[in-house]
């Protein structure tokens, strides 16, 4: 079975994150696609998950459709006992954005940051995980009814 454009974009995002060479705040993350929940005993943090969302599509001209595919990038990061959650979270947020934009998905017309931040601050000093996330939007164009190929000219 051929990969859809969406799958090609998701694979390109995964490849970008796996090949980012400057991880420091998020050291050697386990990277997954389409998973929101983890067993930290089996898949120890830090964990990054690529979560493609429902896209919007609009007819741009005769026979052409422009699609905007939002993608959430979620990160679960362990906190040390004396770590300041805000400092660690903001540094991790910056690193996640930098990693995401170190390369552009192949054939994307546009690729931009849609938002992000620290999802959940610890309620007390016993909470050992921090959730950080960003959203990006990938814009691409296809011939109407063809989810496998980019627009032909």
Secondary structure, DSSP 8 states (H G I E B T S, - for coil): ----HHHHHHHHHHHHHHT-S--SSSTT-EEEES-----TTTS-S-EEEEEE---EEEEEETTEEEEEEEEEEEEEEE--TT--HHHHHHHHHHHHHHHHTTS--TT-SEEEEEEEEEEE--SSTT--EEEEEEEEEEEEEEETT-TTSB---
